[in-house]
Amino acid sequence: MTRASKGGQARAPVPVFAALGDETRLAIVSRLSAGGQFSIARLTAGSAVSRQAVTKHLHVLAHAGLARSNRRGRETLWRLEPDRLSDARRYLDQISEHWDAALHRLKKAVES
């Protein structure tokens, strides 16, 4: 249950779920999902998390394909890569379909 990447290699959803399994990273993804590009300073504003910690979390998200950075002068700006979230959603939808089918078969077996 993987999806082919642009290079033709299968991309497993495990790194995405591992990255999203951390509360701080999930909060960062939520902030990034507002759209646009965010500096580290903007991502840490109003948060108790240090800039260094947010940077480390962003690198984990980037490794999972959930975030991407680009330099603008001296500043690094980050944005969400929504395709990987869509990959994870499709994976969860497939699991849900399998469970629905299994429950339907069980129901038929019990009723007959």
C-alpha positions, 0 to 999 in steps of 0.5 A: 500500500504505497504510492509511487513518487515522481522518481518511480520509487514507492513511498511508504507512509510510515515516515509520514505517520512517524512524523505526525505522531509527535505533538509538536510536529503535528502543531507545526503542520497545523500552523503550516497548513494555513498556507504560505511560507513561515519563518522559524521566528513566525512558527515559534511566536506564541509557543514555548518551543525554542527556535532550535527545537522547531528547526529540528522538528521541521527537519523531521517533517522535511525528511518525511516529505511533509515540509519544504524549505527555501532560503530568502536572503538570510532567512529560511522559509518553510511551507507544507507539502500537502501531497504527503498528507494526501498520501497518508489519507489515501492509505488510511482510506484503504485500511478503512475499506478493508475493515468495512469489508471484513465487518460486512463479511462477519455480519453476513456470516453471523446473520446466516 
